[in-house]
Amino acid sequence: MFKKPFFTVTALMLVSSLALMGCSSSTNSNSASSASPAVSASPAGDKTTPTPSKQDKVMLSAFMYVTSPAGQDAYTQIARDFEQQNPNIQVDLQFPGDYENVLKVKMAANELPDVFDTHGWAQIRYGKYLTDLKAESWVPQMTDTIKDVVTDKSGKVYVLPISEAKDGISYNVNVLKKYNVDVPKTIDEFLAAADKIKSQSNGDVTPFYYAGADNWTVGQFFDEFASPLLISPKENSASALLDGSFDWTKWTPLPAKFKEMFDKGYMNKDVITAKYTDLAKLFATDKVAFFMGGPSFADDAYKVNKDTKIGIMPVPSMVAGDEPSFSGGERDTMGVWKDSKHIDEAKKLLAFYAKPENMAKIANVMKLPAGLKGVTATHEFASFYDQYSSIRVFPYFDRVYLPSGMWDVMCNSGLDLIAGHITPAKYSDVMKENVARLNRK
């Protein structure tokens, strides 16, 4: 086939391009040929304000650690509503998988998103990367239980708390009603309830469910009960844990109690291999009474049995004279990267999410208490959060009193305990050794 010489084609294209350029007016403010914006013609020589070009738009990057499709949809819809009201700002909202490692890489490169979720580590891990938000209009509305978590001693506010965690124990309302069991307030009442359910159901109902295949469910026991044992009582070990003088033999009652629960048949026999994904069906068919953690499995349970009823209770006390409590802190947050080129626009986005109607949308989908006052949640667990609104909330034990890396130690040691590889006393030794090791790093 005959082809025109490359030079000829190029020359013709260049001439054509120059002709087109002479016939057009650029609206790109970054172009050297457009010293002033294009103006539309109008009667009597009037001038109108030019329409902003695409290049005039601000693109905000936003990363959120939200894994549920319903939650992602709620956040996305609010972002689109924000864009409608702020046509010069576009929000690139992403929900990365392996979120924590993605953020670690971005921290190392100092290239964080304009807005990002601190997933529980606003001060400790991300503090030096975040803009101070203390002057924002929503700050006075922070709940009493979350404001100290996201505010430091100097008054710096690190993030907008979209929702806060109040982790305790999810319980099967139908099971407790059937066996005439009151919501337990102490560890002794907790085990007595387990014994009653196990014996009266002839072993058909498992009081406590733990899933070793998803070993965070085991770690949850130690993290949530550590505060009732060591932090919430008047005589506590908080200072000793922080200054490194803690006597780790005081930890031993936790693994001893966990081992007792297993040995007495109060938890599922297949702890080592059990999966978290089986929990929803077990709750829906009234085969399990208690689960250590929040009811994030609720929607899956409803699919199996629409009459499933799940309650939320605080963690029972472990020391005589003490009261139940929740473990909590940040859940979903939005912080602004201090080196963002669009800090004002990012703050504007946070203010939009902080509107009561938007906070309520997220709370109702995520089934959590909102981090700001004046937000009316209507999801099925809102009444439980209201019922226990006066219950103390202690920060997650591992986030305050243990070095980074100890979570896996707690989870794996719990499984070693059940498998008979270690004793409760040895579990405490493992904790002591690993705290010392990680603190030396």
Residue, then its C-alpha position, 0 to 999 in steps of 0.5 A: m500500500f502506498k503511504k505518504p511520507f511522514f514529513t508531509v503528513t506531519a507538516l500538514m498536521l502542523v499547519s492545520s493545528l496552527a490554523l485551528m489555534g488562531c480561530s479559538s480562545s483558550t480558557n485554560s488559565n495555565s496556558a501562556s497564550s491566555a493572559s486573561p480569561a475568556v469573556s462571553a459576548s453580551p449586549a451593550g458591551d456587558k461582561t459576564t463571569p466566565t464559567p470555570s474550566k476543568q483545570d480550575k477544579v480542585m481534586l480532593s483525594a480521600f481514603m476511608y477504611v470502610t469495608s461494608p458495601a452499604g457503608q461505602d455507598a453512604y460515604t460516596q453519596i455524601a461526597r456526591d452531594f458535596e460536589q453538587q453544592n461545591p461544583n469547583i471541588q471534586v472528591d476522589l473517594q477511595f476505600p483501599g484494601d489492605y488499608e493499614n499497609v497502604l497508609k504506611v507506605k504513603m506515610a513513608a513517602n510523605e504523600l498522604p491523601d488530602v483526607f484520610d481515616t485514622h482507623g483508631w490511631a489519630q494521635i499515636r500513629y498519624g498525629k504528626y501528619l495531621t492538621d489541627l482542626k480545633a477551630e472548626s465549627w463542629v468541634p464543640q459538638m464532639t461527644d464527651t466520650i470521644k473528645d479526649v480521644v481525638t484531642d491532645k493536652s495542648g488542645k489540638v483536634y486531630v480528626l472529625p470523629i464520624s463514629e465512635a466505638k463502644d465495644g462490649i459484648s453482643y448477645n442473643v436476646n432470644v436465648l437469654k429470654k428463653y433461659n431466663v438469664d439477665v444481662p450479666k454485670t460481673i464476670d461471675e454472673f457472666l460465667a453463671a449465665a454460661d453454665k445455666i445456658k449450657s446445662q438447660s439447653n443440654g449443650d445445644v446452645t454454646p454460650f461463647y463463640y470464638a473463631g481461631a481461623d480469625n484469631w482477632t476474635v480471641g484477641q478481643f477477649f484479652d483486650e476488652f477484659a484487660s481494662p476491667l482487670l487492670i484499668s477501671p478499678k480504683e486500685n489499678s495498674a495504669s501507671a505501672l503499665l505506662d512506666g514499664s514497672f508492671d508486674w506481669t503476674k497480674w495479667t495471669p487471671l485473664p488467660a486463666k479465666f479464658k482457659e476455664m471457659f474452654d475447659k468447662g465447655y462454655m465455648n465452642k470446642d472447635v475454637i482453633t479452626a472455627k470461622y467468624t463467617d459462621l457466627a451469623k448463622l449460629f446467632a440466627t438459629d439460636k445456637v450461640a448466646f454471647f460474642m465478644g465484640g460488636p454486632s457487625f454480623a447482624d445483617d448476615a444473621y437477618k438474612v438467615n432469620k429475620d426474627t434474630k434479635i441481637g443486644i449489646m451489653p458492656v463488658p462485665s467487671m472483674v474486680a469486686g466493687d467495680e462497674p461494667s465498662f466499654s472499650g472504645g475510641e475512634r472508629d470512623t474518622m476524617g483527618v486532613w493531611k497537614d501538607s495538603k495543597h487544599i487544606d481549606e477545601a478539605k476542611k469544607l468537606l469535613a464540615f459537610y460530613a459533620k452535618p447532623e443529617n449526614m452523620a445520621k446516614i452513616a450511623n444508621v448504616m454502620k450501626l454505631p453511635a455518632g461521634l458528634k452530639g445532636v445526631t439522631a440514629t434510628h438503627e436497631f442498636a441505637s436504643f442499647y447505646d442510649q440505655y448504656s450512655s452513662i457507662r464508662v468507656f475506656p480506650y482500647f487497652d492495646r492502643v494505650y498500654l502495649p507497644s505496636g505488635m502486641w496484638d498478634v501476640m495476644c491473639n496467638s497466645g490465646l490459641d496456644l493456651i487453648a491448644g495446651h501449648i502454654t499455661p496461663a502463667k506462661y502466657s503472662d511470661v510471653m507478654k512480658e518478654n514481647v513487651a520488652r522486645l518491642n519497646r527496645k525497637 
